[in-house]
Amino acid sequence: MSRDQTFIEKWRSRCFRLAALGTLVAIVPMASGCYGEFFLTKTIYEVNGEVSDDKWVKSIVFFVLIVFPVYELANLGDALILNVIDFWTEDDGGGDSSSILLEDGSTVSFVPSEDGSEAVLSHSVDGLTVTETRFVRVGEGMFEVRDAEGTLTGRIERTENGGLRLLGV
């Protein structure tokens, strides 16, 4: 096997693994019943709608945002991150835990408590937790983000239109 063929085989293998991981990451929110608000995508759409009163300008801006994959990246961000958070924050009864096995053998998991008062996002290698982040409900639509030692690292609040806003400490 030539050097080029070896490179191509490694590249195909890596692409297949990345596609499999992407598919798994995309399926986890769907399997947990998460549909979500698609807040980021809707916000971009609203901004596009306010660019001008001229429908031609709006259409041109829309196509530019499609060619430079702004809508696509916003959809992906909504589906993989924001909608999962949105799903968890709306579920007062807690939710199902989700785990993803990464290519390097480590695991990322998201485990909400039974009463819905908090959730833990952790990254583990060989069964040992490397990082852990806790999301603690402190009020209606308000969550604190804390590290493994309990230090406050940020806050998340629900906005009036159903989105989420990450705030500093």
N, C-alpha and C positions, 0 to 999 in steps of 0.2 A: 504494500500500500504506500503510495507516495505521500510526501509531506503535505501537499495540498488536499489530498483525500482525507488524511487524518484530521486536518484543520476543519474541513467541511463536516465530517462526522461529529467532531466535538461541538461545532457550532450548532448543528441540527439537534444534538442531544440537549444542549443547553437551552435552545429555543423551545424544545418540547417540554422540558422541566418547567421553564418559566410560564409557558402556556397552561400547563397543568396546575401550577400554583395560582395563576391568575383566575383560572376557572374555579378552583376551590375557594379562593377568597371571595369571588363573586357569588358562589352558591351558598356560602354560610349565612349571609343576611337573608337570602330568599328562603332558606330552609328554616330559619327561625321565625318566619312570618313577617319579616320586615319589608314593608313597601316604602314608607317614608314620604316626606314632603318634597324632596328634591329642591331644597331651599336655594342652594348655590346656582343651580341651573335656572330656576325661576328668576332669581335676582339678575343674572346675566340677560335673560330674555326681557325683563322689565327695563333694564338699562338700554338695551337695544331699541326698545319701543319708545324711549324718551329722547333718543339721539336727535330726531327731527320730526316735523309734522309731515314731511314728504315721504310717501310710501316707497319711492325709488331709493332714497337715501337709506331708509331702514332695511330694504332688501339687500343693498350693496354691503352694508355693515354686517348683516346676517351672514352673507356668503363669505365675507372676510373672516368672520368668527368661526365658520365651518372649515375653511381652508387652513387657517392656523387653528389647530384643534381645541379651541377654547370651550366650545359646548361639550365636546367629547371628554375632555379632562374634567370639566365640572360634573358631568354625569357620572364619571368613574369615581370622583371624590365623594359625591353624594351617595352613590350606591355602596361604596366600601367603608366609608367612615361616618359621614353625617347622618345618614338614614339609620345606621345601626345605633348610634347614640340617641337619635330621635325615637327609635323604637323602644329602647330601654327606658328613656325618661318618661314615656307615656304609659308604661306598664307598671302599675302600682303593685302587682302581685309578683314582681321579679320576673325572670325570664330564663331561658335555657342557656347553659354555658356553651361556648364555642371555642374550639381549639383548631389551630392550623399548624401542621408540621412543615417547617421550612426546608429548603434544599440543603442547608448545612446541618440538618438533623435537630436543630433547636425547635422549640415549640412556643407559639404565641397563643395565649388563651384569654378569654373574656368571660368572667363569672359574676353574674349579679347575685345579690343575696336573696333569700326567700321572701323577705318582706319588701324588697324593692328600695331599701334605704341606701344601698351602696352597691358598687360593682368594682371588681378588681381586674385590671389588665396586667398580665405578667408575661415575661419572656424567660424561658427556661432552657438550659443547656445541660444535657445528660441528667435530667431530673432535678437539677439545682436551679433555683430561681436567681436570675441575673438582675432583672429589674422588675419593679412592681409599682403600679400606679393605681391609686384608689380614687373612685369618684363617689363622693358622699353627698347625699341629698340633705340640704340644710334649710330648705323652704320650698314653697310652690314655685317650680320652674328655676330653682337655683341649686347649683352643685359646687362643691369644693373639689379641687384636684389636689391630691396629697401623695407624697412619695412614700416609700416603704417605712420610713421612720416617723411618718405622720406629719412631716413639714408641709405646710400649705405652699403649693407651687402655682396655683391659679384658680380661677373660678369660671364656671360656665353658667350662662343664664339664657332662659328662653325669651325670645323677642316677641313682640306683639303679633307678628305675622307667622309665628310658629317655628321660626328658625332658631339657631343656637349661636350665641356669641361667646367667644373665649376671651376672658378678661385677665388682666395681670393680678398680682397678689394684692 
